[in-house]
Amino acid sequence: MDLNHVLAAEDNPSLPIIPLHWGSQVDVDSTTTWIADFKHVDSRGVMLWTPPSALPSRQIPTSARFDIHFDMDRKQVELAPSEIMTPFEPHHGEWRARVE
């Protein structure tokens, strides 16, 4: 899945993330359980962001790894401490953000 689709679903005035221009593909490896007709849904796994070999212009290649847990009963998603990595400037290493 394209990261832009994920970010568009979460973009809001209190957390404007679309202007970041991050580009990546999102993959999730998770185990999801539920009872009967999708009651008590619980999903745990790993979400990986991997930049594709070619990005549209003005997008910044972005890598990340998140341990995730979705609990429908508590109506929340938990992210374990993680890192989001982008190149900072050519020849100057990369930029890292820690998510806690």
TORVEX-613839 format. One record per residue (C-alpha): residue number from 1; residue in one letter; x, y, z negated. Coordinates in nm, 2 decimals. Example, Ala and Ser with C-alpha at 12.3 -4.5 7.8 and 13.67 -1.06 7.14 Angstrom:
2
+-----+------+--------+--------+--------+
| pos | code |      u |      v |      w |
+-----+------+--------+--------+--------+
|   1 |    A |   1.23 |  -0.45 |  -0.78 |
|   2 |    S |   1.37 |  -0.11 |  -0.71 |
+-----+------+--------+--------+--------+
***
This chain:
100
+-----+------+--------+--------+--------+
| pos | code |      u |      v |      w |
+-----+------+--------+--------+--------+
|   1 |    M |   0.00 |   0.00 |   0.00 |
|   2 |    D |   0.12 |   0.35 |   0.07 |
|   3 |    L |   0.21 |   0.55 |  -0.24 |
|   4 |    N |   0.03 |   0.85 |  -0.10 |
|   5 |    H |  -0.30 |   0.67 |  -0.13 |
|   6 |    V |  -0.22 |   0.58 |  -0.50 |
|   7 |    L |  -0.12 |   0.94 |  -0.58 |
|   8 |    A |  -0.43 |   1.09 |  -0.41 |
|   9 |    A |  -0.65 |   0.88 |  -0.63 |
|  10 |    E |  -0.48 |   1.02 |  -0.94 |
|  11 |    D |  -0.42 |   1.38 |  -0.84 |
|  12 |    N |  -0.60 |   1.64 |  -1.05 |
|  13 |    P |  -0.57 |   2.00 |  -1.17 |
|  14 |    S |  -0.40 |   1.90 |  -1.50 |
|  15 |    L |  -0.15 |   1.67 |  -1.33 |
|  16 |    P |  -0.10 |   1.78 |  -0.97 |
|  17 |    I |   0.12 |   1.51 |  -0.82 |
|  18 |    I |   0.05 |   1.54 |  -0.45 |
|  19 |    P |   0.30 |   1.83 |  -0.41 |
|  20 |    L |   0.58 |   1.60 |  -0.51 |
|  21 |    H |   0.59 |   1.46 |  -0.15 |
|  22 |    W |   0.71 |   1.12 |  -0.27 |
|  23 |    G |   0.72 |   0.85 |   0.00 |
|  24 |    S |   0.72 |   0.48 |  -0.08 |
|  25 |    Q |   0.54 |   0.14 |  -0.05 |
|  26 |    V |   0.37 |   0.01 |  -0.36 |
|  27 |    D |   0.36 |  -0.36 |  -0.44 |
|  28 |    V |   0.21 |  -0.51 |  -0.76 |
|  29 |    D |   0.27 |  -0.86 |  -0.89 |
|  30 |    S |   0.01 |  -0.92 |  -1.17 |
|  31 |    T |  -0.20 |  -1.17 |  -1.35 |
|  32 |    T |  -0.57 |  -1.07 |  -1.39 |
|  33 |    T |  -0.82 |  -1.25 |  -1.61 |
|  34 |    W |  -1.19 |  -1.19 |  -1.68 |
|  35 |    I |  -1.50 |  -1.37 |  -1.81 |
|  36 |    A |  -1.81 |  -1.45 |  -1.61 |
|  37 |    D |  -1.90 |  -1.16 |  -1.37 |
|  38 |    F |  -1.59 |  -0.95 |  -1.42 |
|  39 |    K |  -1.64 |  -0.88 |  -1.79 |
|  40 |    H |  -1.34 |  -0.81 |  -2.02 |
|  41 |    V |  -1.10 |  -0.77 |  -1.72 |
|  42 |    D |  -0.73 |  -0.77 |  -1.83 |
|  43 |    S |  -0.45 |  -0.73 |  -1.59 |
|  44 |    R |  -0.07 |  -0.73 |  -1.66 |
|  45 |    G |   0.22 |  -0.72 |  -1.42 |
|  46 |    V |   0.49 |  -0.52 |  -1.25 |
|  47 |    M |   0.44 |  -0.24 |  -1.00 |
|  48 |    L |   0.74 |  -0.17 |  -0.76 |
|  49 |    W |   0.78 |   0.14 |  -0.54 |
|  50 |    T |   1.02 |   0.08 |  -0.25 |
|  51 |    P |   1.09 |   0.34 |   0.02 |
|  52 |    P |   1.03 |   0.22 |   0.37 |
|  53 |    S |   1.32 |   0.24 |   0.63 |
|  54 |    A |   1.14 |   0.54 |   0.80 |
|  55 |    L |   0.94 |   0.81 |   0.63 |
|  56 |    P |   0.73 |   1.09 |   0.77 |
|  57 |    S |   0.91 |   1.42 |   0.77 |
|  58 |    R |   0.91 |   1.61 |   0.44 |
|  59 |    Q |   0.85 |   1.30 |   0.23 |
|  60 |    I |   1.11 |   1.21 |  -0.03 |
|  61 |    P |   1.21 |   0.84 |  -0.06 |
|  62 |    T |   1.11 |   0.72 |  -0.41 |
|  63 |    S |   1.19 |   0.41 |  -0.60 |
|  64 |    A |   1.03 |   0.29 |  -0.93 |
|  65 |    R |   0.95 |  -0.01 |  -1.14 |
|  66 |    F |   0.66 |  -0.01 |  -1.40 |
|  67 |    D |   0.54 |  -0.27 |  -1.63 |
|  68 |    I |   0.17 |  -0.22 |  -1.63 |
|  69 |    H |  -0.13 |  -0.34 |  -1.84 |
|  70 |    F |  -0.49 |  -0.26 |  -1.75 |
|  71 |    D |  -0.76 |  -0.33 |  -2.02 |
|  72 |    M |  -1.11 |  -0.27 |  -1.90 |
|  73 |    D |  -1.26 |  -0.29 |  -2.25 |
|  74 |    R |  -1.04 |  -0.01 |  -2.38 |
|  75 |    K |  -1.07 |   0.18 |  -2.05 |
|  76 |    Q |  -0.70 |   0.24 |  -2.02 |
|  77 |    V |  -0.38 |   0.16 |  -1.83 |
|  78 |    E |  -0.06 |   0.13 |  -2.02 |
|  79 |    L |   0.28 |   0.19 |  -1.86 |
|  80 |    A |   0.59 |   0.07 |  -2.03 |
|  81 |    P |   0.90 |   0.30 |  -2.04 |
|  82 |    S |   1.01 |   0.32 |  -1.67 |
|  83 |    E |   1.22 |   0.52 |  -1.43 |
|  84 |    I |   1.13 |   0.70 |  -1.10 |
|  85 |    M |   1.43 |   0.76 |  -0.87 |
|  86 |    T |   1.47 |   0.99 |  -0.58 |
|  87 |    P |   1.77 |   1.13 |  -0.40 |
|  88 |    F |   1.86 |   1.47 |  -0.55 |
|  89 |    E |   2.07 |   1.62 |  -0.27 |
|  90 |    P |   2.29 |   1.46 |  -0.01 |
|  91 |    H |   2.62 |   1.36 |  -0.15 |
|  92 |    H |   2.51 |   1.45 |  -0.51 |
|  93 |    G |   2.37 |   1.12 |  -0.64 |
|  94 |    E |   2.01 |   1.07 |  -0.73 |
|  95 |    W |   1.74 |   1.22 |  -0.96 |
|  96 |    R |   1.59 |   1.00 |  -1.23 |
|  97 |    A |   1.28 |   1.06 |  -1.44 |
|  98 |    R |   1.21 |   0.84 |  -1.74 |
|  99 |    V |   0.84 |   0.77 |  -1.80 |
| 100 |    E |   0.76 |   0.70 |  -2.17 |
+-----+------+--------+--------+--------+
***
